[in-house]
Amino acid sequence: MKKNRLIPIVLLKDGWIVQSKNFSQYQNLGNPVATVKRLSEWASDEIIFLDISRGDKYDTKRNDQGYKNRGSFLDIIKDVSDIAFMPITVGGKIRTIKDIEDRLLSGADKICLNSMAIEDISFINQASKEFGSQCIVISIDAKKNLDNYLVYSKGGRHMTNFTPVEFSKIVEDNGAGEILINSIDRDGFGGGYDISLIEKVVESVSIPTIACGGVGEWNHFSEALEKTNVDAVAAANIFHYIDQSVYLAKKYLYESGFNVRKPDLIKI
Amino acid sequence: MNAKYCKKCVYPISAVNLNIDDEGICSACKTAEKFEELSDDFWNQRKEKFEEIIQPYLNKNESNYDCLIPVSGGKDSFYQAHLIAKEYGLKPLLMTYHGNNYLPEGDHNRDLMRHAFDADHIVWGPSVDTLKKLNKITFKMMGDMNWQNHCGIKTAPIQIATKFNIPLIIWGETDWDISGMYSPDDFVEFSARVRHEHDLRGYEWYDMLKHGLKEKDMMWAKYPSDEEILEVGVRGIYIGNFFKWDPNKQTKIIMENYDWKPSEKPFERTYRRFSNLDDRYENGIHDLLKFVKFGYGRASDHASKDIRTGYMAREEGVEMVRKYDSVVSSDLYYWLDYVGMKENEFWSIADTFRDPRVWWIDDGKWYKNNIWGGASSYGNVHLDDSGIENFSKKNRKY
């Protein structure tokens, strides 16, 4: 039986790895290479690396460190993929087929689309024809409006008329290989996943779904794996708070009897 | 070249690791606001949570230390030891990394700990010959002579904890507050990444070997592997996440209860007298180099903190910045003598680290913008022609 994956999401803003709260407050954590190296050493199953910069200036303002201060996103992906022993999904600011090609050539294994998928659904089709649907992950940011969930684009700043279920079906029909479903309301609050949102999306499609948004303790991963048929569980901030985080989370799930890979450490 | 400053404190946006939001408030102020908003009730709950966390380590332990506390003897670690050994009555192992930079008051305070607390104390310091070499190497490499201190403080205790089988390390202040990296609800613990990246600037002991040091010289600088750490279950928690951190108040407590001494002489680069007695350069030329690199210094740090905790008004903070940030302190001459370097060489190396986002050259002098408005010159340029060319090349990039 296919294993459930545990996936750290790494957010890059203006050259920094950041943590994000409610899609609005950001805190600089450090250099992309230092972060990804640790996630790699803890044998993460995959990572999702998202560029959430609004501008195109990448600069950690540090020239006195033993790291390169890279000025371009593609160079950052190259650095990061050099030390990543797991597949990397790269997302953020993808507008054209050439953007996808550039990211794959720089070391990305899969591509994650968000705003562009909403603006032009045929782009998903085009991309999956060109690169194969297994390569195309659609990230869906959902927010609760009264009783209904709606899909947002542009980093949560723009509301659409799609419900997550409608939109999930549309992206599946157009050749998406995987869905990353994130709850804007839960982002960075650590209170647990929005289980009903995840369940709705998982049940509406047959492609794999990754749950995201709200993990504050390891048993939030268990909750999603227990209560829904989600294929993978992801989180961002929590993996930055303690050492050996991914290893310890996986150990927790493994020892609780979940169908995940055995916790491991990799020497890099 | 428009220097921008946080609207609340006195930090420039060039401050290390700082993020400034759309309203012009820096992430350090945002984090501090979150801490300030917290009620007594909140801190009582936190205290309970702390006791919950340490409980398992105490119950299973009859024949070993209860925890390890990395201490310099400074105000923070003295207070940590007070809290753990006196108030909680635990038996900690105190562990000091000795980088040979102590001021006389700092020596006194460090050696006082074993008298003040019922605790054993290990002091571990590299050979002074190694230290002198490292001072010089890392000054040239990263513009910081104190790399050895940052490395030792964040390495030696973890090594001792794994060797002595002590799973719980108790650190003090949540040191990322300085740039607001994390929030109180994150319950951040010590991590090898933050150590490697922020304390050690991305360099490790092996990067020093090509400069004439041997592996044998650097034993204290080797960080244990994940396997070794997981084997013992070593984790480092921060008291600052569980108890309201107020250095002014804590200093008062340790001065009233013990013979802890602040600096007898005022520092040249800041107005606070109770910080950094364990290291003569931290408030001196180590910090002067921060001014050289990023255009702000310890007085900016201290004033920003004191503004956030309500001990100082912003205007007063600006005055402190004006008065102290650019002072060339006399420990420079102590250090030049210690490592055997000429002053001119010092400045020509220091100038290679000037941040072009902050500094510009006019008529052979370094200029930068001031928080009180306008720009001033801050000394002569010591770069040769190729150094100046390198600086302008970097300048064009930003």
Interface residues (C-beta under 8 A of the other chain):
Chain A: W16 V18 Q19 K21 Q25 Y26 Q27 N28 L29 G30 N31 A34 T35 R38 E41 W42 D59 K61 R62 N63 D64 Q65 G66 Y67 G71 G190 N237 H240 Y241 I242 D243 Q244 Y247 L265
Chain B: S14 V16 N17 L18 N19 D21 S27 K30 T31 M142 G143 D144 S179 G180 M181 Y182 S183 D185 D186 F187 V188 E189 F190 S191 A192 R193 V194 H196 E197 H198 L200 R201 G202 Y203 D207 D226 E227 I229 L230 R235 K293 F353 D355 R357 K394 K397 Y398
